[in-house]
Amino acid sequence: MFDAKFVREHADGIRATVARQKKPALLKELDAFLAHDEEWRRLKGEVDRLRSERNRLSEQVNATKKAGGDIKPIIAQVKAIPDKIKKAEETLAALEEKELKPRLRKLPNIMHESVPYGKDDSENPEVKRWGEPRKFTFPVKNHVELCEQNGWADFEASAKTTGNGFYFLKGDLALLNQALIRFAVDTLVKKGYRYIEPPLMVRQPVLEAAMDMDAIRQSIYEVKGEAGADQSTENRLCLIGTAEHAILGMHAGDTLKEEDLPRRYVGYSMCFRQEIGSHGINEKGLWRTHQFNKVEQFIYCLPEQSWDAYDELMKNGEELLRGLKLPYRIVEICTGDLAAWKARSHDFEVYRPTTEGYGEVMSLSNCTTYQATDLDIRFVRKSGERGVVHTLNNTALATSRVMVAILENNQEKDGTVTIPEALRPYMGGKKMLGKP
């Protein structure tokens, strides 16, 4: 979230964003925040004045004592000040916890001027399409049928061991999963991205910086028991839903040098999501699951590098999908669907012949200073000027969904599947799944 100083200085930009989203309730929250912030600053000024007055009177006591004067009236004034400071500080703390922080968490990032208006995700406009969907001459099987026919995945066994939304990958498909990870990582490492394998758990404050509380409640698993369910929020641990969260937290409290920016990372991790809400979980299948593998791109940069970095992440996503020869389209997230922590966002969607439509496999976001402010991640220029870094991310590959696209688009009549050429070096030169 933003800090109070940023909201004060950029209130007009936030007001314009909320107006474009047509969310009058948030306008009221902004106005209420500014009113309470003004009161907070008045009280803070009063506390500072009282402390200064206490120091002045203490000096006056010493001077009066040396001069042989009566110090009792001055002492009486000095003794009254600590109680006044205490009451004012208690009011300050209450204002911050009850009025300011809750409203700060509700206020959205300042939206990029190009974000199109729309009420919800049904109005996200398509901005690009690549590749022609294959025309099949035989009945198309979905990926679950192909997996079960070839013994590539076991959803019944995972339901017994763990529950719905999990799976065992076997044989060729498990190897394909690893091939996708290596393909994405190698592609980005060659572009200068530093490879990261992050912790699979992060503290809750990192998540609160990365996303809003509603998103946390709907997607994140909290770790119970020894790891911290009974501890304070500061130390409570959660399973990551993406490597983005851990990579964001990696530089919490750091000041990065101008000459070291942008910093480019590519992270691989297992990911865990509850997926509470309208979408639900597939009882069988790999498309929407509680656990999956994902390679993530992440960039820290200076404000003036931000939108070039966004274009760079966009190109990387396209290069990976084109390398796999999967038909895809790109949609821009509209005002009504844009998450509060994002200034702009695009989704990449691959074509699935079984649904005769496109499904999301990548999400590109520029969060500008929204995440970094909360974690105090700053930059310092050679001139000494300081500021808050911008953070951006884009999925490289969520392997389970990409495997669904490969299985369904590349299947043959006998149930075998052609392996994309880009992955064959990672599969020992093998060309087909399902054949020796």
C-alpha positions as CSV (number, residue, x, y, z in Angstrom):
1,M,0.0,0.0,0.0
2,F,1.0,3.6,-0.3
3,D,2.2,5.6,2.7
4,A,0.4,8.7,4.0
5,K,2.9,11.1,2.5
6,F,2.4,9.7,-1.0
7,V,-1.4,9.9,-0.7
8,R,-1.2,13.5,0.5
9,E,1.0,14.4,-2.5
10,H,-0.8,12.4,-5.1
11,A,-4.4,12.7,-3.9
12,D,-5.5,14.0,-7.3
13,G,-4.1,11.0,-9.1
14,I,-5.8,8.6,-6.7
15,R,-9.0,10.5,-7.0
16,A,-8.8,10.3,-10.8
17,T,-8.2,6.5,-10.7
18,V,-11.2,5.9,-8.4
19,A,-13.4,8.1,-10.6
20,R,-12.3,6.1,-13.7
21,Q,-13.2,2.9,-11.8
22,K,-16.6,4.4,-10.9
23,K,-16.2,3.5,-7.2
24,P,-17.7,6.4,-5.2
25,A,-17.3,4.5,-1.9
26,L,-13.5,4.7,-2.4
27,L,-13.8,8.5,-3.0
28,K,-15.4,8.7,0.4
29,E,-12.5,6.6,1.9
30,L,-10.0,9.0,0.3
31,D,-11.7,12.1,1.6
32,A,-12.0,10.5,5.1
33,F,-8.3,9.5,5.0
34,L,-7.3,13.1,4.1
35,A,-9.4,14.6,6.9
36,H,-8.1,12.2,9.5
37,D,-4.5,12.7,8.2
38,E,-4.9,16.4,8.7
39,E,-6.0,15.8,12.3
40,W,-3.1,13.4,12.8
41,R,-0.6,16.0,11.5
42,R,-2.2,18.7,13.8
43,L,-1.8,16.4,16.8
44,K,1.8,15.4,15.7
45,G,2.6,19.1,15.6
46,E,1.1,19.6,19.1
47,V,3.3,16.7,20.4
48,D,6.4,18.2,18.9
49,R,5.5,21.6,20.3
50,L,5.0,20.1,23.8
51,R,8.3,18.3,23.7
52,S,10.0,21.5,22.6
53,E,8.2,23.4,25.4
54,R,9.4,20.8,27.9
55,N,13.0,21.2,26.8
56,R,12.6,25.0,26.9
57,L,11.2,24.9,30.4
58,S,13.9,22.5,31.6
59,E,16.5,25.0,30.4
60,Q,14.6,27.8,32.2
61,V,14.6,25.8,35.4
62,N,18.4,25.5,35.3
63,A,18.8,29.2,34.5
64,T,16.4,30.3,37.2
65,K,18.1,28.1,39.8
66,K,21.5,29.5,38.9
67,A,20.1,33.0,39.3
68,G,18.6,32.1,42.7
69,G,15.0,32.5,41.5
70,D,11.8,30.6,42.3
71,I,11.6,27.5,40.2
72,K,8.3,26.1,41.6
73,P,5.9,27.6,39.0
74,I,8.2,26.4,36.2
75,I,8.4,22.9,37.7
76,A,4.6,22.8,37.9
77,Q,4.4,23.5,34.2
78,V,7.1,20.9,33.4
79,K,5.2,18.2,35.4
80,A,2.0,18.8,33.4
81,I,3.5,18.3,30.0
82,P,4.2,14.5,30.1
83,D,0.5,13.7,30.7
84,K,-0.5,16.0,27.8
85,I,2.1,14.3,25.5
86,K,0.9,10.8,26.6
87,K,-2.8,11.7,25.8
88,A,-1.9,13.2,22.4
89,E,0.3,10.2,21.5
90,E,-2.5,7.8,22.4
91,T,-4.9,9.8,20.2
92,L,-2.3,9.7,17.4
93,A,-1.9,5.9,17.7
94,A,-5.7,5.4,17.7
95,L,-6.0,7.5,14.6
96,E,-3.3,5.6,12.8
97,E,-4.7,2.1,13.7
98,K,-8.4,2.8,13.4
99,E,-8.7,5.4,10.7
100,L,-5.5,5.8,8.6
101,K,-4.1,2.3,8.1
102,P,-7.4,0.6,7.2
103,R,-8.2,3.3,4.6
104,L,-4.6,3.2,3.2
105,R,-5.2,-0.5,2.5
106,K,-8.3,0.3,0.5
107,L,-6.9,2.9,-1.7
108,P,-5.8,1.7,-5.2
109,N,-2.6,2.2,-7.1
110,I,-2.6,5.1,-9.6
111,M,-3.8,3.6,-12.8
112,H,-1.9,4.1,-16.0
113,E,-3.7,6.5,-18.3
114,S,-4.0,3.9,-21.1
115,V,-6.1,1.4,-19.0
116,P,-9.4,0.9,-20.8
117,Y,-12.7,1.4,-19.1
118,G,-14.7,-1.8,-18.3
119,K,-17.1,-3.0,-15.7
120,D,-15.5,-6.4,-15.1
121,D,-13.4,-9.2,-16.7
122,S,-16.0,-9.7,-19.5
123,E,-15.0,-6.3,-20.9
124,N,-11.2,-6.8,-21.0
125,P,-10.3,-6.0,-24.6
126,E,-8.2,-8.2,-26.8
127,V,-5.1,-6.4,-28.0
128,K,-3.2,-9.1,-29.9
129,R,-3.6,-12.6,-31.3
130,W,-0.9,-15.0,-32.6
131,G,-1.1,-18.4,-34.2
132,E,-3.9,-20.2,-35.9
133,P,-5.8,-22.9,-34.0
134,R,-5.3,-26.3,-35.4
135,K,-8.1,-27.9,-37.4
136,F,-8.6,-31.5,-36.2
137,T,-9.8,-34.3,-38.4
138,F,-10.7,-36.6,-35.4
139,P,-12.6,-36.2,-32.1
140,V,-10.5,-34.1,-29.7
141,K,-9.8,-35.5,-26.3
142,N,-9.4,-33.3,-23.2
143,H,-6.1,-33.5,-21.3
144,V,-7.6,-35.6,-18.5
145,E,-8.6,-38.3,-21.0
146,L,-5.1,-38.2,-22.6
147,C,-3.4,-38.4,-19.2
148,E,-5.5,-41.4,-18.0
149,Q,-5.2,-43.2,-21.4
150,N,-1.4,-42.9,-21.3
151,G,-0.9,-43.2,-17.5
152,W,0.7,-39.7,-17.4
153,A,-1.2,-38.5,-14.3
154,D,-3.2,-40.1,-11.5
155,F,-6.0,-38.0,-10.1
156,E,-7.7,-40.8,-8.2
157,A,-4.6,-41.6,-6.2
158,S,-4.0,-37.9,-5.3
159,A,-7.6,-37.6,-4.2
160,K,-6.9,-40.5,-1.8
161,T,-3.6,-39.2,-0.5
162,T,-4.4,-35.4,-0.5
163,G,-7.8,-34.4,-1.9
164,N,-9.2,-32.8,-5.0
165,G,-7.0,-30.2,-6.7
166,F,-3.8,-32.3,-6.5
167,Y,-2.2,-34.8,-8.9
168,F,0.5,-37.3,-9.4
169,L,2.5,-36.6,-12.6
170,K,4.1,-39.7,-14.1
171,G,6.5,-40.8,-16.8
172,D,6.7,-38.6,-19.9
173,L,4.4,-35.9,-18.5
174,A,6.5,-35.5,-15.4
175,L,9.6,-35.1,-17.6
176,L,7.7,-32.6,-19.8
177,N,7.0,-30.6,-16.6
178,Q,10.7,-30.4,-15.9
179,A,11.5,-29.6,-19.5
180,L,9.2,-26.6,-19.4
181,I,10.8,-25.3,-16.2
182,R,14.3,-25.6,-17.7
183,F,13.2,-24.1,-21.0
184,A,11.7,-21.0,-19.3
185,V,14.7,-20.6,-16.9
186,D,17.3,-21.0,-19.6
187,T,15.6,-18.6,-21.9
188,L,15.5,-15.9,-19.3
189,V,19.0,-16.5,-17.8
190,K,20.4,-16.0,-21.3
191,K,18.7,-12.6,-21.3
192,G,20.5,-11.6,-18.1
193,Y,17.9,-12.6,-15.5
194,R,19.4,-14.0,-12.3
195,Y,18.0,-17.4,-11.3
196,I,16.3,-17.6,-7.9
197,E,14.8,-20.6,-5.9
198,P,12.9,-18.9,-3.1
199,P,11.6,-20.1,0.2
200,L,8.1,-21.6,-0.1
201,M,6.8,-19.7,2.9
202,V,6.8,-16.0,3.6
203,R,5.7,-13.8,6.5
204,Q,2.2,-12.3,6.3
205,P,3.4,-8.7,6.0
206,V,5.2,-9.5,2.8
207,L,1.9,-10.8,1.4
208,E,0.0,-7.7,2.6
209,A,2.5,-5.6,0.7
210,A,2.1,-7.8,-2.5
211,M,-1.7,-7.9,-2.6
212,D,-4.9,-6.9,-0.8
213,M,-6.4,-8.7,2.1
214,D,-9.4,-10.0,0.1
215,A,-7.0,-11.7,-2.4
216,I,-5.0,-13.1,0.5
217,R,-8.0,-14.6,2.2
218,Q,-9.2,-16.2,-1.1
219,S,-5.9,-17.7,-2.2
220,I,-3.3,-18.1,0.5
221,Y,-2.7,-21.0,2.8
222,E,-1.7,-20.0,6.4
223,V,0.7,-22.4,8.0
224,K,-0.6,-23.7,11.4
225,G,1.2,-25.0,14.5
226,E,4.8,-24.3,15.2
227,A,5.3,-22.0,12.2
228,G,3.3,-19.3,13.8
229,A,-0.6,-19.6,13.8
230,D,-0.5,-18.5,17.5
231,Q,2.2,-15.8,16.9
232,S,1.8,-12.2,15.9
233,T,0.9,-11.2,12.3
234,E,4.4,-10.0,11.9
235,N,5.8,-13.6,12.2
236,R,2.9,-15.6,10.9
237,L,3.9,-17.8,7.9
238,C,2.0,-18.5,4.7
239,L,2.7,-20.8,1.7
240,I,3.5,-18.8,-1.4
241,G,1.1,-18.6,-4.2
242,T,3.9,-17.5,-6.6
243,A,7.6,-16.9,-6.4
244,E,6.8,-13.2,-6.9
245,H,5.9,-12.8,-3.3
246,A,9.2,-14.2,-1.9
247,I,11.3,-12.3,-4.5
248,L,9.5,-9.1,-3.5
249,G,10.2,-9.7,0.2
250,M,13.9,-10.5,-0.6
251,H,14.8,-6.8,-0.7
252,A,12.5,-5.6,2.1
253,G,14.3,-2.6,3.8
254,D,17.0,-2.5,1.2
255,T,18.3,0.6,-0.6
256,L,19.4,-0.4,-4.1
257,K,22.0,1.7,-6.0
258,E,21.0,3.4,-9.2
259,E,23.8,1.7,-11.1
260,D,22.4,-1.8,-10.1
261,L,19.0,-1.1,-11.5
262,P,17.0,-2.6,-13.1
263,R,17.5,-5.9,-11.3
264,R,16.0,-8.8,-13.2
265,Y,15.1,-12.1,-11.6
266,V,13.7,-15.4,-12.8
267,G,12.3,-17.6,-10.0
268,Y,11.1,-21.2,-10.0
269,S,8.9,-22.5,-7.2
270,M,6.1,-24.8,-6.2
271,C,3.0,-22.7,-5.7
272,F,0.0,-23.2,-3.4
273,R,-3.4,-21.6,-3.7
274,Q,-6.8,-22.2,-2.0
275,E,-8.7,-20.9,-5.0
276,I,-11.7,-19.9,-2.9
277,G,-14.4,-18.2,-5.0
278,S,-16.4,-18.5,-8.2
279,H,-13.8,-20.5,-10.1
280,G,-13.4,-23.4,-7.7
281,I,-11.0,-26.3,-8.2
282,N,-11.0,-29.0,-10.9
283,E,-11.8,-32.4,-9.3
284,K,-9.8,-33.9,-12.1
285,G,-7.2,-32.2,-14.2
286,L,-4.3,-29.7,-14.3
287,W,-5.9,-26.4,-15.2
288,R,-7.0,-25.1,-11.7
289,T,-5.3,-26.8,-8.8
290,H,-4.1,-26.2,-5.3
291,Q,-0.5,-27.0,-6.1
292,F,1.5,-26.3,-9.2
293,N,4.9,-25.4,-10.6
294,K,5.6,-21.9,-11.9
295,V,8.5,-19.9,-13.3
296,E,8.2,-16.2,-12.6
297,Q,9.8,-13.0,-14.0
298,F,10.4,-10.1,-11.6
299,I,12.0,-6.7,-12.1
300,Y,13.1,-3.9,-9.7
301,C,13.7,-0.6,-11.4
302,L,13.9,3.1,-11.3
303,P,10.7,5.0,-12.1
304,E,11.9,6.2,-15.5
305,Q,12.7,2.5,-16.4
306,S,9.3,1.2,-15.4
307,W,7.4,1.1,-18.7
308,D,10.4,-0.1,-20.7
309,A,10.6,-2.9,-18.2
310,Y,6.9,-3.6,-18.7
311,D,7.4,-3.9,-22.5
312,E,10.4,-6.2,-21.9
313,L,8.3,-8.6,-19.8
314,M,5.6,-8.5,-22.4
315,K,8.1,-9.5,-25.1
316,N,9.5,-12.3,-22.9
317,G,6.1,-13.8,-22.4
318,E,5.4,-13.8,-26.1
319,E,8.8,-15.3,-27.0
320,L,8.1,-18.2,-24.6
321,L,4.7,-19.0,-26.0
322,R,5.9,-18.6,-29.6
323,G,8.8,-20.9,-28.8
324,L,6.3,-23.6,-27.8
325,K,4.2,-22.8,-30.9
326,L,1.0,-22.4,-28.9
327,P,-1.7,-20.1,-30.3
328,Y,-2.4,-17.3,-27.9
329,R,-4.0,-13.9,-27.4
330,I,-3.3,-11.0,-25.1
331,V,-6.0,-9.0,-23.3
332,E,-5.6,-5.8,-21.3
333,I,-7.2,-5.7,-17.9
334,C,-9.8,-3.0,-17.7
335,T,-10.6,-0.5,-15.0
336,G,-13.2,-2.7,-13.3
337,D,-11.0,-5.8,-13.2
338,L,-7.7,-4.2,-12.3
339,A,-6.4,-5.3,-8.9
340,A,-5.8,-2.5,-6.4
341,W,-2.0,-3.0,-6.3
342,K,-1.6,-2.8,-10.1
343,A,-1.1,0.3,-12.3
344,R,-1.5,-1.7,-15.5
345,S,-1.9,-5.4,-16.4
346,H,-2.2,-7.7,-19.3
347,D,-3.2,-11.4,-19.4
348,F,-1.8,-14.0,-21.9
349,E,-4.3,-16.7,-22.9
350,V,-3.6,-19.9,-24.8
351,Y,-6.1,-21.6,-27.1
352,R,-7.7,-24.8,-26.0
353,P,-9.4,-26.9,-28.7
354,T,-11.5,-28.7,-26.1
355,T,-13.2,-25.5,-24.9
356,E,-12.9,-23.7,-28.3
357,G,-11.7,-20.7,-26.4
358,Y,-8.7,-19.1,-24.7
359,G,-7.5,-19.6,-21.1
360,E,-5.1,-17.5,-19.0
361,V,-1.5,-18.8,-18.6
362,M,0.4,-15.6,-17.8
363,S,-0.3,-12.3,-16.0
364,L,1.8,-9.2,-16.5
365,S,1.7,-6.4,-14.0
366,N,3.4,-3.1,-13.2
367,C,2.8,-2.3,-9.5
368,T,4.9,0.9,-9.6
369,T,5.7,1.9,-6.0
370,Y,2.7,0.3,-4.4
371,Q,4.4,-2.9,-3.2
372,A,7.8,-1.4,-2.5
373,T,6.5,1.4,-0.3
374,D,5.1,-1.0,2.2
375,L,8.3,-3.0,2.4
376,D,10.5,0.2,2.3
377,I,12.5,-0.9,-0.8
378,R,14.3,2.2,-2.1
379,F,16.9,3.4,-4.6
380,V,19.6,5.9,-4.2
381,R,21.0,7.8,-7.2
382,K,24.7,8.8,-7.6
383,S,23.6,12.3,-6.8
384,G,22.3,11.1,-3.4
385,E,18.6,11.5,-4.3
386,R,16.5,8.7,-2.9
387,G,13.1,7.3,-3.8
388,V,11.0,4.1,-3.9
389,V,11.7,1.5,-6.6
390,H,9.1,0.2,-9.0
391,T,8.3,-3.5,-9.1
392,L,7.0,-5.5,-12.1
393,N,6.2,-9.2,-12.7
394,N,5.1,-11.5,-15.3
395,T,4.6,-15.3,-15.3
396,A,7.2,-17.1,-17.5
397,L,5.4,-20.4,-17.4
398,A,2.8,-22.0,-15.2
399,T,3.7,-25.5,-16.2
400,S,0.4,-27.3,-15.5
401,R,-1.6,-25.0,-17.7
402,V,1.0,-25.0,-20.4
403,M,1.0,-28.8,-20.3
404,V,-2.8,-28.7,-20.8
405,A,-2.4,-26.6,-23.9
406,I,0.4,-28.8,-25.3
407,L,-1.6,-32.0,-24.7
408,E,-4.8,-30.7,-26.2
409,N,-3.3,-28.8,-29.2
410,N,-0.6,-31.3,-30.1
411,Q,-2.5,-34.6,-29.7
412,E,-2.8,-37.2,-32.4
413,K,-5.6,-39.6,-33.1
414,D,-3.9,-42.5,-31.3
415,G,-3.6,-40.5,-28.1
416,T,0.1,-39.6,-28.5
417,V,1.3,-36.0,-28.3
418,T,3.9,-34.2,-30.3
419,I,6.5,-32.6,-28.1
420,P,7.3,-28.9,-29.1
421,E,10.7,-28.7,-30.8
422,A,12.0,-26.2,-28.2
423,L,11.5,-28.9,-25.4
424,R,13.0,-31.8,-27.2
425,P,16.6,-31.1,-26.1
426,Y,15.3,-31.4,-22.5
427,M,13.6,-34.7,-23.2
428,G,16.6,-36.5,-24.5
429,G,15.6,-35.8,-28.2
430,K,12.2,-37.5,-27.8
431,K,9.6,-36.2,-30.3
432,M,6.4,-37.8,-29.1
433,L,4.8,-38.4,-25.7
434,G,3.4,-41.9,-25.4
435,K,6.0,-43.5,-27.7
436,P,9.3,-45.1,-26.7
